[in-house]
């Protein structure tokens, strides 16, 4: 088990989600605590190398792992997510 921490940007993204998606993303955050025994995490490439993403519907959660801490950097809709 690891600690899951949200950056201020990720916390704002979580607050701005529609209610149904908010609950689904909270479920993903609970799953992140089981890192590395987590399915569905995709490593990112290019300038985002070293980070991972999880998806639920059209929404994404971007995170990185530092020791025993998973840091969630960004939560948002896929249309504007990788900008």
Buried (B, 14 or more C-beta within 10 A) or exposed (E): EBEBBBBEBBEEBBEEBEEEBBEEBEEBBEBBEEBEEBEEBEEBEEEBEEBBBBBBEEBBBBBBBEEEEBBBBBBBBEEEBBE
